[in-house]
Amino acid sequence: MPKGDQDSYSSILKALNPATDAPKSLLFKSDDLAVTLNCLKQDFVFLMAGGGFVQDEHGDLLMIHRRGFWDLPKGKAEPGETIEQTAVREVEEECGIRNVALDSEGFSTFHLYTEAGVVVLKESVWYRMSTQRQRLIPQTEEDITKAEWKSLPISDDIRTSCYASILEVLDHFNEEER
């Protein structure tokens, strides 16, 4: 990694240290994103997840409420599974639905969190999906208390109780609509 990138990378690691007052969001530039991402994957526990921006035949969006926040269904990949399979499985499991179709290529968001004192870097690959409206059954063993169909655009009161990475997903797919 070139010296300038190494200095930037060191600054990133310092800002992401959970012992510091880490920012809620961090935007950084890299001359080679693949190299920077590979370095981050070496310095943190790395997890892959897949999820969906799922709409029914009316254009309503499937959202879940988990741990006090509105979220989109997603989850960790299982061994031997493609990320597309992960995304569909997690949507179906977390919301108790079936017959979900992938309607787009995936795009990724990244976020960090601390679990049992370990910093985890999670890449979530998101897909536009569709299904027929059906009865939703939240997966309570995953701390999901609600699964609901929401009208688009998502209201400000719901947006203010979403994680920044989820807002990025909402904005990405809403921008595609325009």
PyMOL commands that set and color helices and strands:
alter all, ss='L'
color gray80, all
select helices_A, chain A and resi 3-16+33-43+83-95+140-142+156-159+164-177
alter helices_A, ss='H'
color red, helices_A
select strands_A, chain A and resi 45-55+61-66+69-71+74-76+101-102+107-115+118-130+144-150
alter strands_A, ss='S'
color yellow, strands_A
deselect
rebuild
show_as cartoon
